[in-house]
């Protein structure tokens, strides 16, 4: 991954290895799938809010744009009295989703500039039309590490939404969550607020089939 060291103004600078086009495209593809899983989680949430919790009084049609989905999720949770206790956690999830979405958008849409060549130097110089005016081009330098972290954040968000639905919507039983936690190796940790220690999820390829059953796209993410 790392190629060589050099000195610049007394600092030791680490240079990253160039990346093959296939590896870059594979990482971008995995990120796209992981975000799709997270957005599927929001789809599941807003579907329950709209059809079962009374949020249909807020809008006539459900949003299709990712950012609009997150905003509706926030608005609906705040508007439903029985979910008042869920507002702080919903805001945390929404704010995390907005941050991840921005990073995801840079990685996905910024790759329009990555045309030609079979070997990409790191960091990659991504470019896109600046938002929302679309009058000029903006740039961002990212590495493969940034892409992988963003992809992993998407996966964690998906599980956080599953935990949220378990705790606030009663979508999963406690036994199902405990079984999921017990089967997953200790690779990554996603901690729900204490004292609900049984809500500790480990993100891995061995994710419980029960959770995958509610989020079919996860079978693509973790296999």
C-alpha positions, 0 to 999 in steps of 0.5 A: 500500500505504501511506496516510499518515504521522503523528507519535506521541510523536516517532516517524513512524508509517506507516499501511497502506492498507485491503484489499479483501475479495477481496484478503484472501480471495485471499491467505488462499486462496494461503496455504492452497494453499501449506501444502497443498503443504508438508504434501504434502511431509511426506506424501511423506516419511513415506510413504517412511519408513513403507513403505520405511525401516522406520518401520512398526514405530513405528506401526500407522497413519500420522498424519493431523493436520499436527502429528502428521505432523511429530512422526512425521517427527522420530521416524522419522528418529531411529529409523532407523539409516541416517538418523542423519546426517539427524537435524540437518537433519530437526530444522531442517525440523520446527522450521521447519514447527511455526513456519510451521504456527502462523502458518498456523493463525492466518491460516486459523482467525483469519479466522473473525472477518473477517465482514462488510464489504468493506474491512478496515483493517490490521493485521487483528485475528484471533481464535480460541479459545485452544489447547488448552483452548478456554476463552477467545478470543485475538487476534493482529494481522497485516498482508497482509505477514505473510500473504504471508511465511507463504505464501512460507515454506510454499513454501520449506518444500516445496522444502526437503523436496524437497531433503531427499528428494533428499539422504537418500532418493535420490528425485531424481538430482543432474542433476535438481536441477541442471537445476531450479536452472539453469532457475529465475530468481534471485528467492528463494534457498533454500540447502541446507547447503554444500558441496552448491552444486548444491542451490541452488534458486530459488523461482519460477513456472519451477520445474522440471517434474521437481519438480512431477512429484513434487509435483503440487499445486505446479503450482497454487502456482506457476501 
